[in-house]
Amino acid sequence: MVSETRCSQILRGARGERAYDVDLIIECLLRISQFMMDMEEVQEIDINPFTVFHRGGVAVDVKIYLSSILSEPRGPKSVIQ
């Protein structure tokens, strides 16, 4: 899937540049897909931008939209009890 995008040549290292971390992109896509399958209340995930480096990457801003199947609002859970 990644190799079919218009930017795949750049990701592989065009014009003598080093390749970017394509394995990380693939791993993130697979994990997000699995997360969406596992969490039925998640309707949409917006990651913009996702910056990939030659080694590693970072999701700068992420929004997760929940469907209306939730009957009660869920607040943050405290990790300290």
C-alpha positions in Angstrom: 0.0 0.0 0.0 2.7 2.5 0.9 4.7 1.6 -2.2 1.7 2.5 -4.3 1.6 6.2 -3.1 3.0 9.1 -5.1 5.6 9.8 -2.4 7.0 6.3 -2.3 10.0 7.2 -4.3 10.9 10.0 -1.9 10.3 7.6 1.1 12.7 5.1 -0.5 15.4 7.7 -0.9 15.2 9.7 -4.1 18.2 11.5 -5.7 20.8 10.2 -3.3 18.9 11.0 -0.1 18.6 8.4 2.7 15.5 6.4 2.9 12.8 7.2 5.5 11.5 4.7 8.0 8.9 3.0 5.8 8.7 0.1 8.2 7.5 2.4 10.9 4.8 3.8 8.6 3.6 0.3 7.8 3.7 -0.7 11.5 1.7 2.4 12.5 -0.9 1.7 9.8 -1.3 -1.9 10.9 -1.6 -1.0 14.6 -4.1 1.8 13.9 -6.2 -0.7 11.8 -6.1 -3.2 14.6 -7.1 -0.5 17.1 -10.1 0.4 15.0 -11.1 -3.2 14.8 -10.8 -3.8 18.5 -12.4 -0.6 19.7 -15.9 -0.5 18.2 -16.7 2.9 19.9 -14.0 4.6 17.8 -15.5 6.1 14.7 -12.6 8.0 13.3 -9.0 8.8 14.0 -7.4 12.0 12.6 -3.6 12.1 12.7 -2.3 15.3 11.2 0.6 15.5 10.8 2.5 12.3 11.1 6.2 13.1 10.6 8.5 10.3 9.6 12.2 10.6 9.8 15.1 8.5 8.5 14.8 6.5 11.7 11.5 6.8 13.7 8.7 9.2 13.5 6.0 11.1 15.5 2.3 11.7 15.4 2.2 15.5 16.2 -1.5 15.8 16.6 -4.1 13.0 17.1 -7.9 13.3 17.5 -10.0 10.2 18.2 -13.7 10.5 17.5 -16.1 8.2 19.3 -19.4 7.0 18.0 -22.7 7.9 19.7 -23.1 4.3 21.1 -21.6 5.4 24.4 -24.4 5.9 26.8 -22.5 7.8 29.4 -19.6 10.2 29.0 -16.3 8.7 30.2 -13.9 11.0 32.0 -10.2 10.5 32.4 -9.2 7.7 34.7 -6.8 8.3 37.5 -3.7 6.1 37.5 -3.0 6.9 41.1 -5.4 5.3 43.6 
